[in-house]
């Protein structure tokens, strides 16, 4: 599966996990030049800790 934004492949993997109907890509599949890590996290009892990322558009 690919994550595409404005015609650019932002992430690509055959090893995604579906969570509540949404595809979650492994961190290693993300193209680092398009993301900025956020300090924000959240915790769910059954999903664990989530990290958030912003999209960097030039």
HTML snippet that shows the backbone in 3Dmol.js (N, CA, C, O; Angstrom):
<script src="https://3Dmol.org/build/3Dmol-min.js"></script>
<div id="view" style="width:600px;height:400px;position:relative"></div>
<script>
const pdb = `
ATOM      1  N   UNK A   1       0.845  -1.170   0.000  1.00  0.00           N
ATOM      2  CA  UNK A   1       0.000   0.000   0.000  1.00  0.00           C
ATOM      3  C   UNK A   1       0.891   1.233   0.000  1.00  0.00           C
ATOM      4  O   UNK A   1       1.993   1.223   0.549  1.00  0.00           O
ATOM      5  N   UNK A   2       0.401   2.278  -0.616  1.00  0.00           N
ATOM      6  CA  UNK A   2       1.120   3.548  -0.652  1.00  0.00           C
ATOM      7  C   UNK A   2       0.284   4.642   0.007  1.00  0.00           C
ATOM      8  O   UNK A   2      -0.943   4.643  -0.094  1.00  0.00           O
ATOM      9  N   UNK A   3       0.953   5.564   0.677  1.00  0.00           N
ATOM     10  CA  UNK A   3       0.334   6.801   1.148  1.00  0.00           C
ATOM     11  C   UNK A   3       0.813   7.888   0.190  1.00  0.00           C
ATOM     12  O   UNK A   3       2.011   8.157   0.099  1.00  0.00           O
ATOM     13  N   UNK A   4      -0.127   8.513  -0.524  1.00  0.00           N
ATOM     14  CA  UNK A   4       0.220   9.507  -1.544  1.00  0.00           C
ATOM     15  C   UNK A   4      -0.403  10.849  -1.177  1.00  0.00           C
ATOM     16  O   UNK A   4      -1.589  10.925  -0.855  1.00  0.00           O
ATOM     17  N   UNK A   5       0.410  11.909  -1.227  1.00  0.00           N
ATOM     18  CA  UNK A   5      -0.054  13.267  -0.951  1.00  0.00           C
ATOM     19  C   UNK A   5       0.401  14.150  -2.101  1.00  0.00           C
ATOM     20  O   UNK A   5       1.595  14.229  -2.388  1.00  0.00           O
ATOM     21  N   UNK A   6      -0.522  14.805  -2.752  1.00  0.00           N
ATOM     22  CA  UNK A   6      -0.218  15.687  -3.888  1.00  0.00           C
ATOM     23  C   UNK A   6       0.647  14.992  -4.938  1.00  0.00           C
ATOM     24  O   UNK A   6       1.558  15.600  -5.499  1.00  0.00           O
ATOM     25  N   UNK A   7       0.358  13.723  -5.201  1.00  0.00           N
ATOM     26  CA  UNK A   7       1.073  12.978  -6.221  1.00  0.00           C
ATOM     27  C   UNK A   7       2.423  12.426  -5.796  1.00  0.00           C
ATOM     28  O   UNK A   7       3.118  11.813  -6.606  1.00  0.00           O
ATOM     29  N   UNK A   8       2.810  12.633  -4.532  1.00  0.00           N
ATOM     30  CA  UNK A   8       4.096  12.161  -4.028  1.00  0.00           C
ATOM     31  C   UNK A   8       3.878  10.992  -3.079  1.00  0.00           C
ATOM     32  O   UNK A   8       3.029  11.066  -2.190  1.00  0.00           O
ATOM     33  N   UNK A   9       4.639   9.910  -3.259  1.00  0.00           N
ATOM     34  CA  UNK A   9       4.551   8.759  -2.358  1.00  0.00           C
ATOM     35  C   UNK A   9       5.245   9.124  -1.048  1.00  0.00           C
ATOM     36  O   UNK A   9       6.457   9.337  -1.013  1.00  0.00           O
ATOM     37  N   UNK A  10       4.464   9.192   0.021  1.00  0.00           N
ATOM     38  CA  UNK A  10       4.978   9.575   1.334  1.00  0.00           C
ATOM     39  C   UNK A  10       5.434   8.362   2.148  1.00  0.00           C
ATOM     40  O   UNK A  10       6.344   8.460   2.971  1.00  0.00           O
ATOM     41  N   UNK A  11       4.786   7.214   1.906  1.00  0.00           N
ATOM     42  CA  UNK A  11       5.124   5.962   2.588  1.00  0.00           C
ATOM     43  C   UNK A  11       4.659   4.815   1.708  1.00  0.00           C
ATOM     44  O   UNK A  11       3.695   4.944   0.954  1.00  0.00           O
ATOM     45  N   UNK A  12       5.359   3.689   1.815  1.00  0.00           N
ATOM     46  CA  UNK A  12       4.985   2.515   1.025  1.00  0.00           C
ATOM     47  C   UNK A  12       5.395   1.261   1.784  1.00  0.00           C
ATOM     48  O   UNK A  12       6.529   1.150   2.251  1.00  0.00           O
ATOM     49  N   UNK A  13       4.449   0.305   1.906  1.00  0.00           N
ATOM     50  CA  UNK A  13       4.751  -0.938   2.609  1.00  0.00           C
ATOM     51  C   UNK A  13       3.721  -2.006   2.268  1.00  0.00           C
ATOM     52  O   UNK A  13       2.558  -1.707   1.995  1.00  0.00           O
ATOM     53  N   UNK A  14       4.169  -3.251   2.289  1.00  0.00           N
ATOM     54  CA  UNK A  14       3.261  -4.389   2.188  1.00  0.00           C
ATOM     55  C   UNK A  14       2.906  -4.902   3.575  1.00  0.00           C
ATOM     56  O   UNK A  14       2.159  -5.872   3.705  1.00  0.00           O
ATOM     57  N   UNK A  15       3.437  -4.256   4.620  1.00  0.00           N
ATOM     58  CA  UNK A  15       3.281  -4.714   6.000  1.00  0.00           C
ATOM     59  C   UNK A  15       2.519  -3.690   6.838  1.00  0.00           C
ATOM     60  O   UNK A  15       2.983  -3.298   7.909  1.00  0.00           O
ATOM     61  N   UNK A  16       1.351  -3.253   6.359  1.00  0.00           N
ATOM     62  CA  UNK A  16       0.562  -2.283   7.117  1.00  0.00           C
ATOM     63  C   UNK A  16      -0.346  -3.017   8.100  1.00  0.00           C
ATOM     64  O   UNK A  16      -0.616  -4.208   7.947  1.00  0.00           O
ATOM     65  N   UNK A  17      -0.808  -2.292   9.101  1.00  0.00           N
ATOM     66  CA  UNK A  17      -1.751  -2.813  10.084  1.00  0.00           C
ATOM     67  C   UNK A  17      -2.989  -1.928  10.023  1.00  0.00           C
ATOM     68  O   UNK A  17      -2.877  -0.702  10.037  1.00  0.00           O
ATOM     69  N   UNK A  18      -4.161  -2.538   9.955  1.00  0.00           N
ATOM     70  CA  UNK A  18      -5.408  -1.773   9.954  1.00  0.00           C
ATOM     71  C   UNK A  18      -5.854  -1.570  11.402  1.00  0.00           C
ATOM     72  O   UNK A  18      -5.982  -2.536  12.154  1.00  0.00           O
ATOM     73  N   UNK A  19      -6.089  -0.323  11.791  1.00  0.00           N
ATOM     74  CA  UNK A  19      -6.551   0.019  13.130  1.00  0.00           C
ATOM     75  C   UNK A  19      -7.813   0.851  12.981  1.00  0.00           C
ATOM     76  O   UNK A  19      -7.775   1.955  12.438  1.00  0.00           O
ATOM     77  N   UNK A  20      -8.916   0.328  13.458  1.00  0.00           N
ATOM     78  CA  UNK A  20     -10.213   1.009  13.341  1.00  0.00           C
ATOM     79  C   UNK A  20     -10.511   1.403  11.898  1.00  0.00           C
ATOM     80  O   UNK A  20     -11.080   2.465  11.647  1.00  0.00           O
ATOM     81  N   UNK A  21     -10.126   0.551  10.954  1.00  0.00           N
ATOM     82  CA  UNK A  21     -10.397   0.813   9.545  1.00  0.00           C
ATOM     83  C   UNK A  21      -9.407   1.734   8.855  1.00  0.00           C
ATOM     84  O   UNK A  21      -9.597   2.084   7.691  1.00  0.00           O
ATOM     85  N   UNK A  22      -8.350   2.133   9.560  1.00  0.00           N
ATOM     86  CA  UNK A  22      -7.345   3.036   8.997  1.00  0.00           C
ATOM     87  C   UNK A  22      -6.008   2.314   8.863  1.00  0.00           C
ATOM     88  O   UNK A  22      -5.586   1.623   9.789  1.00  0.00           O
ATOM     89  N   UNK A  23      -5.334   2.465   7.716  1.00  0.00           N
ATOM     90  CA  UNK A  23      -4.036   1.808   7.560  1.00  0.00           C
ATOM     91  C   UNK A  23      -2.948   2.534   8.351  1.00  0.00           C
ATOM     92  O   UNK A  23      -2.846   3.760   8.314  1.00  0.00           O
ATOM     93  N   UNK A  24      -2.143   1.756   9.062  1.00  0.00           N
ATOM     94  CA  UNK A  24      -1.007   2.300   9.807  1.00  0.00           C
ATOM     95  C   UNK A  24       0.264   1.724   9.204  1.00  0.00           C
ATOM     96  O   UNK A  24       0.437   0.507   9.132  1.00  0.00           O
ATOM     97  N   UNK A  25       1.148   2.609   8.773  1.00  0.00           N
ATOM     98  CA  UNK A  25       2.386   2.207   8.120  1.00  0.00           C
ATOM     99  C   UNK A  25       3.495   2.038   9.153  1.00  0.00           C
ATOM    100  O   UNK A  25       3.542   2.783  10.131  1.00  0.00           O
ATOM    101  N   UNK A  26       4.389   1.071   8.951  1.00  0.00           N
ATOM    102  CA  UNK A  26       5.560   0.953   9.820  1.00  0.00           C
ATOM    103  C   UNK A  26       6.432   2.209   9.693  1.00  0.00           C
ATOM    104  O   UNK A  26       6.525   2.801   8.617  1.00  0.00           O
ATOM    105  N   UNK A  27       7.056   2.601  10.775  1.00  0.00           N
ATOM    106  CA  UNK A  27       7.897   3.799  10.780  1.00  0.00           C
ATOM    107  C   UNK A  27       8.973   3.732   9.693  1.00  0.00           C
ATOM    108  O   UNK A  27       9.282   4.746   9.067  1.00  0.00           O
ATOM    109  N   UNK A  28       9.536   2.564   9.470  1.00  0.00           N
ATOM    110  CA  UNK A  28      10.606   2.415   8.477  1.00  0.00           C
ATOM    111  C   UNK A  28      10.128   2.665   7.048  1.00  0.00           C
ATOM    112  O   UNK A  28      10.947   2.894   6.158  1.00  0.00           O
ATOM    113  N   UNK A  29       8.815   2.626   6.816  1.00  0.00           N
ATOM    114  CA  UNK A  29       8.294   2.826   5.456  1.00  0.00           C
ATOM    115  C   UNK A  29       8.068   4.298   5.122  1.00  0.00           C
ATOM    116  O   UNK A  29       7.788   4.634   3.972  1.00  0.00           O
ATOM    117  N   UNK A  30       8.188   5.176   6.116  1.00  0.00           N
ATOM    118  CA  UNK A  30       7.952   6.603   5.905  1.00  0.00           C
ATOM    119  C   UNK A  30       9.195   7.268   5.323  1.00  0.00           C
ATOM    120  O   UNK A  30      10.313   6.998   5.762  1.00  0.00           O
ATOM    121  N   UNK A  31       8.997   8.134   4.339  1.00  0.00           N
ATOM    122  CA  UNK A  31      10.111   8.909   3.773  1.00  0.00           C
ATOM    123  C   UNK A  31      10.359  10.108   4.686  1.00  0.00           C
ATOM    124  O   UNK A  31       9.579  11.061   4.691  1.00  0.00           O
ATOM    125  N   UNK A  32      11.435  10.061   5.450  1.00  0.00           N
ATOM    126  CA  UNK A  32      11.709  11.047   6.498  1.00  0.00           C
ATOM    127  C   UNK A  32      11.756  12.485   6.017  1.00  0.00           C
ATOM    128  O   UNK A  32      11.503  13.398   6.804  1.00  0.00           O
ATOM    129  N   UNK A  33      12.071  12.716   4.748  1.00  0.00           N
ATOM    130  CA  UNK A  33      12.170  14.087   4.254  1.00  0.00           C
ATOM    131  C   UNK A  33      10.806  14.765   4.137  1.00  0.00           C
ATOM    132  O   UNK A  33      10.744  15.964   3.867  1.00  0.00           O
ATOM    133  N   UNK A  34       9.717  14.030   4.331  1.00  0.00           N
ATOM    134  CA  UNK A  34       8.376  14.601   4.227  1.00  0.00           C
ATOM    135  C   UNK A  34       7.651  14.726   5.562  1.00  0.00           C
ATOM    136  O   UNK A  34       6.488  15.129   5.591  1.00  0.00           O
ATOM    137  N   UNK A  35       8.308  14.391   6.661  1.00  0.00           N
ATOM    138  CA  UNK A  35       7.635  14.385   7.960  1.00  0.00           C
ATOM    139  C   UNK A  35       8.429  15.140   9.009  1.00  0.00           C
ATOM    140  O   UNK A  35       9.656  15.221   8.956  1.00  0.00           O
ATOM    141  N   UNK A  36       7.687  15.694   9.969  1.00  0.00           N
ATOM    142  CA  UNK A  36       8.274  16.351  11.125  1.00  0.00           C
ATOM    143  C   UNK A  36       7.613  15.758  12.367  1.00  0.00           C
ATOM    144  O   UNK A  36       6.388  15.780  12.488  1.00  0.00           O
ATOM    145  N   UNK A  37       8.413  15.233  13.286  1.00  0.00           N
ATOM    146  CA  UNK A  37       7.865  14.610  14.490  1.00  0.00           C
ATOM    147  C   UNK A  37       7.209  15.651  15.384  1.00  0.00           C
ATOM    148  O   UNK A  37       7.731  16.753  15.555  1.00  0.00           O
ATOM    149  N   UNK A  38       6.074  15.300  15.946  1.00  0.00           N
ATOM    150  CA  UNK A  38       5.367  16.157  16.889  1.00  0.00           C
ATOM    151  C   UNK A  38       5.695  15.692  18.303  1.00  0.00           C
ATOM    152  O   UNK A  38       6.003  14.519  18.515  1.00  0.00           O
ATOM    153  N   UNK A  39       5.633  16.588  19.253  1.00  0.00           N
ATOM    154  CA  UNK A  39       5.829  16.220  20.652  1.00  0.00           C
ATOM    155  C   UNK A  39       4.574  15.562  21.224  1.00  0.00           C
ATOM    156  O   UNK A  39       4.613  14.993  22.315  1.00  0.00           O
ATOM    157  N   UNK A  40       3.464  15.639  20.492  1.00  0.00           N
ATOM    158  CA  UNK A  40       2.180  15.108  20.966  1.00  0.00           C
ATOM    159  C   UNK A  40       2.150  13.581  20.898  1.00  0.00           C
ATOM    160  O   UNK A  40       2.553  12.993  19.895  1.00  0.00           O
ATOM    161  N   UNK A  41       1.677  12.950  21.955  1.00  0.00           N
ATOM    162  CA  UNK A  41       1.421  11.511  21.975  1.00  0.00           C
ATOM    163  C   UNK A  41       0.070  11.279  22.631  1.00  0.00           C
ATOM    164  O   UNK A  41      -0.457  12.159  23.311  1.00  0.00           O
ATOM    165  N   UNK A  42      -0.481  10.106  22.426  1.00  0.00           N
ATOM    166  CA  UNK A  42      -1.701   9.713  23.126  1.00  0.00           C
ATOM    167  C   UNK A  42      -1.569   8.241  23.481  1.00  0.00           C
ATOM    168  O   UNK A  42      -0.790   7.513  22.865  1.00  0.00           O
ATOM    169  N   UNK A  43      -2.335   7.805  24.477  1.00  0.00           N
ATOM    170  CA  UNK A  43      -2.261   6.427  24.938  1.00  0.00           C
ATOM    171  C   UNK A  43      -3.654   5.822  24.942  1.00  0.00           C
ATOM    172  O   UNK A  43      -4.608   6.426  25.434  1.00  0.00           O
ATOM    173  N   UNK A  44      -3.758   4.629  24.390  1.00  0.00           N
ATOM    174  CA  UNK A  44      -4.999   3.864  24.366  1.00  0.00           C
ATOM    175  C   UNK A  44      -4.720   2.540  25.075  1.00  0.00           C
ATOM    176  O   UNK A  44      -3.652   1.955  24.894  1.00  0.00           O
ATOM    177  N   UNK A  45      -5.660   2.070  25.871  1.00  0.00           N
ATOM    178  CA  UNK A  45      -5.482   0.833  26.620  1.00  0.00           C
ATOM    179  C   UNK A  45      -5.204  -0.390  25.769  1.00  0.00           C
ATOM    180  O   UNK A  45      -4.490  -1.295  26.201  1.00  0.00           O
ATOM    181  N   UNK A  46      -5.755  -0.431  24.574  1.00  0.00           N
ATOM    182  CA  UNK A  46      -5.528  -1.620  23.739  1.00  0.00           C
ATOM    183  C   UNK A  46      -4.655  -1.360  22.520  1.00  0.00           C
ATOM    184  O   UNK A  46      -4.131  -2.309  21.938  1.00  0.00           O
ATOM    185  N   UNK A  47      -4.482  -0.101  22.114  1.00  0.00           N
ATOM    186  CA  UNK A  47      -3.613   0.201  20.975  1.00  0.00           C
ATOM    187  C   UNK A  47      -2.215   0.626  21.409  1.00  0.00           C
ATOM    188  O   UNK A  47      -1.277   0.558  20.615  1.00  0.00           O
ATOM    189  N   UNK A  48      -2.063   1.057  22.641  1.00  0.00           N
ATOM    190  CA  UNK A  48      -0.760   1.496  23.125  1.00  0.00           C
ATOM    191  C   UNK A  48      -0.536   2.982  22.888  1.00  0.00           C
ATOM    192  O   UNK A  48      -1.494   3.743  22.750  1.00  0.00           O
ATOM    193  N   UNK A  49       0.717   3.393  22.842  1.00  0.00           N
ATOM    194  CA  UNK A  49       1.091   4.795  22.674  1.00  0.00           C
ATOM    195  C   UNK A  49       1.184   5.146  21.195  1.00  0.00           C
ATOM    196  O   UNK A  49       1.805   4.427  20.411  1.00  0.00           O
ATOM    197  N   UNK A  50       0.563   6.253  20.825  1.00  0.00           N
ATOM    198  CA  UNK A  50       0.606   6.737  19.441  1.00  0.00           C
ATOM    199  C   UNK A  50       1.515   7.955  19.371  1.00  0.00           C
ATOM    200  O   UNK A  50       1.477   8.824  20.242  1.00  0.00           O
ATOM    201  N   UNK A  51       2.335   8.008  18.319  1.00  0.00           N
ATOM    202  CA  UNK A  51       3.153   9.183  18.033  1.00  0.00           C
ATOM    203  C   UNK A  51       2.532   9.897  16.847  1.00  0.00           C
ATOM    204  O   UNK A  51       1.928   9.264  15.981  1.00  0.00           O
ATOM    205  N   UNK A  52       2.678  11.203  16.807  1.00  0.00           N
ATOM    206  CA  UNK A  52       2.080  12.003  15.744  1.00  0.00           C
ATOM    207  C   UNK A  52       3.167  12.667  14.908  1.00  0.00           C
ATOM    208  O   UNK A  52       4.241  13.003  15.408  1.00  0.00           O
ATOM    209  N   UNK A  53       2.864  12.849  13.618  1.00  0.00           N
ATOM    210  CA  UNK A  53       3.806  13.423  12.665  1.00  0.00           C
ATOM    211  C   UNK A  53       3.093  14.474  11.830  1.00  0.00           C
ATOM    212  O   UNK A  53       1.922  14.306  11.489  1.00  0.00           O
ATOM    213  N   UNK A  54       3.781  15.545  11.502  1.00  0.00           N
ATOM    214  CA  UNK A  54       3.256  16.553  10.591  1.00  0.00           C
ATOM    215  C   UNK A  54       3.848  16.337   9.206  1.00  0.00           C
ATOM    216  O   UNK A  54       4.960  15.827   9.076  1.00  0.00           O
ATOM    217  N   UNK A  55       3.111  16.722   8.178  1.00  0.00           N
ATOM    218  CA  UNK A  55       3.595  16.616   6.803  1.00  0.00           C
ATOM    219  C   UNK A  55       4.332  17.904   6.448  1.00  0.00           C
ATOM    220  O   UNK A  55       3.810  18.998   6.663  1.00  0.00           O
ATOM    221  N   UNK A  56       5.538  17.779   5.908  1.00  0.00           N
ATOM    222  CA  UNK A  56       6.346  18.920   5.494  1.00  0.00           C
ATOM    223  C   UNK A  56       6.149  19.106   3.994  1.00  0.00           C
ATOM    224  O   UNK A  56       6.510  18.239   3.198  1.00  0.00           O
ATOM    225  N   UNK A  57       5.575  20.243   3.618  1.00  0.00           N
ATOM    226  CA  UNK A  57       5.304  20.534   2.211  1.00  0.00           C
ATOM    227  C   UNK A  57       6.160  21.718   1.790  1.00  0.00           C
ATOM    228  O   UNK A  57       6.160  22.760   2.445  1.00  0.00           O
ATOM    229  N   UNK A  58       6.884  21.551   0.698  1.00  0.00           N
ATOM    230  CA  UNK A  58       7.716  22.672   0.237  1.00  0.00           C
ATOM    231  C   UNK A  58       7.175  23.226  -1.053  1.00  0.00           C
ATOM    232  O   UNK A  58       7.737  24.175  -1.601  1.00  0.00           O
TER     233      UNK A  58
END
`;
const viewer = $3Dmol.createViewer("view");
viewer.addModel(pdb, "pdb");
viewer.setStyle({}, {cartoon: {color: "spectrum"}});
viewer.zoomTo();
viewer.render();
</script>
